[in-house]
Amino acid sequence: MDSIDLQILQILQKKARIPNVEVARTIGMAPSAVLERIKKLEARGVIEGYEVRLNPEMFNCAMTAFIHMRVKDPSQIVETGNAIAGIEQVQEVHYLAGEDCLMAKIKVSGNKELESILRTRIARIPSLGDTKTFIALSTYKESAKIKLPDTAE
């Protein structure tokens, strides 16, 4: 991956729907060359996909909660993580170092939906032990962007 690829990735992270012609104009390349580079980055798995970020308030799911879950048997981490990931309202599931715990980020409409998911979905996963739920009062930053290396040579 060279500095041109990194420039393309920085542009796409800011605006994934930007036309190839505009990317090409920004970095001073032919649109066909930019398209070829993007296709190669996708084929290599550097670009995993493109998503639309929706306003959760417009869809009545503005509450964000984080659920810390202890797994009873460390050999069941993957199975348990996949079970939690299968819950539609769950946006992220992470395996945390040090305690055989998982952390999930969930978006719901409010307390009733959160309680329902905790009681009817999460509590019924047999490999889970204790859980702690934290409700976010405000969100100051939420992004899937990653810091890329500087493109200056």
C-alpha positions in Angstrom: 0.0 0.0 0.0 1.5 3.3 -1.0 0.8 7.0 -0.3 -1.7 7.2 -3.2 -3.7 4.3 -1.7 -3.7 6.0 1.7 -4.9 9.3 0.1 -7.8 7.4 -1.5 -8.7 5.7 1.8 -8.6 9.0 3.6 -11.0 10.5 1.1 -13.3 7.5 1.2 -13.4 7.5 5.0 -14.7 11.1 4.9 -17.2 10.5 2.2 -17.7 6.9 0.9 -20.2 8.0 -1.8 -17.8 10.4 -3.5 -17.6 9.9 -7.2 -14.4 8.3 -8.6 -13.9 11.4 -10.8 -13.8 13.6 -7.8 -11.3 11.3 -6.0 -9.2 11.3 -9.2 -9.3 15.1 -9.4 -8.3 15.5 -5.8 -5.2 13.3 -6.0 -4.3 14.1 -9.6 -4.9 10.7 -11.3 -7.1 9.3 -14.0 -10.5 8.1 -12.8 -9.8 4.6 -14.3 -6.6 4.4 -12.3 -8.4 5.4 -9.1 -11.2 2.8 -9.8 -8.6 0.1 -10.3 -6.8 0.9 -7.1 -10.2 0.9 -5.2 -11.0 -2.5 -6.7 -7.6 -3.9 -5.6 -8.1 -2.5 -2.1 -11.5 -4.2 -1.9 -10.1 -7.5 -3.2 -7.3 -7.4 -0.7 -9.7 -6.8 2.2 -8.4 -3.4 3.0 -11.8 -1.9 2.2 -14.4 -4.3 3.9 -17.5 -2.5 2.7 -19.5 0.7 2.7 -22.2 1.6 5.2 -24.8 4.3 5.5 -24.9 5.9 9.0 -28.5 6.5 9.9 -29.8 9.0 12.6 -30.9 6.6 15.4 -33.4 9.2 16.7 -35.3 9.0 13.4 -35.9 5.3 13.9 -36.7 5.4 17.6 -33.5 3.7 18.8 -31.5 6.6 20.3 -30.6 4.9 23.6 -27.1 3.4 23.6 -26.1 0.9 26.2 -23.0 -1.1 26.8 -23.4 -4.5 28.4 -20.4 -6.1 30.2 -20.8 -9.9 30.3 -18.8 -12.5 32.1 -18.5 -15.8 30.3 -18.6 -18.9 32.7 -16.3 -21.1 30.6 -13.5 -19.4 28.6 -13.8 -22.2 25.9 -17.2 -20.8 25.1 -16.1 -17.2 24.2 -16.5 -17.6 20.5 -19.9 -19.3 20.7 -21.2 -16.8 23.2 -19.9 -13.8 21.2 -21.6 -15.1 18.1 -24.8 -15.6 20.0 -24.8 -12.0 21.2 -23.8 -10.8 17.7 -26.9 -12.5 16.4 -29.2 -10.0 18.3 -30.3 -7.4 15.8 -30.0 -4.4 18.1 -26.4 -5.3 19.0 -24.0 -3.1 17.0 -20.6 -4.3 18.4 -19.3 -7.3 20.4 -15.8 -7.3 21.8 -13.8 -9.9 23.8 -12.0 -8.1 26.6 -8.6 -9.1 27.9 -8.1 -10.3 31.4 -11.5 -11.4 32.7 -13.1 -13.7 30.1 -15.6 -11.0 29.4 -17.5 -9.7 26.5 -18.7 -6.1 25.9 -21.6 -5.3 23.6 -22.8 -2.0 22.3 -26.6 -2.0 21.7 -29.0 0.6 20.3 -32.6 0.5 21.5 -35.7 2.7 21.8 -35.5 2.9 25.6 -35.6 1.1 28.9 -38.4 -1.3 28.0 -36.7 -2.6 24.9 -33.4 -2.8 26.7 -35.0 -4.8 29.6 -36.7 -7.1 27.1 -33.5 -7.9 25.3 -31.6 -8.4 28.6 -34.3 -10.8 29.9 -35.4 -12.7 26.8 -32.2 -12.9 24.8 -29.1 -12.3 26.8 -30.1 -13.9 30.1 -31.1 -17.0 28.2 -27.5 -17.6 26.9 -26.4 -20.4 29.2 -22.7 -19.7 29.0 -23.1 -16.2 30.4 -22.7 -15.4 34.1 -22.9 -11.9 35.5 -23.8 -8.9 33.4 -23.6 -5.2 34.0 -25.3 -2.7 31.8 -24.2 0.9 31.3 -26.5 3.5 29.6 -24.9 6.3 27.7 -26.4 9.7 28.6 -24.6 11.5 25.8 -22.5 10.6 22.8 -19.7 13.0 21.8 -18.1 10.8 19.1 -19.2 7.7 17.3 -17.3 6.6 14.3 -15.9 3.6 12.4 -13.0 5.6 11.0 -9.5 4.5 11.8 -6.4 6.7 11.9 -4.4 6.1 8.8 -0.6 6.7 8.5 0.3 10.1 7.2 0.4 10.3 3.4 3.2 12.8 3.2 6.5 11.3 1.9 
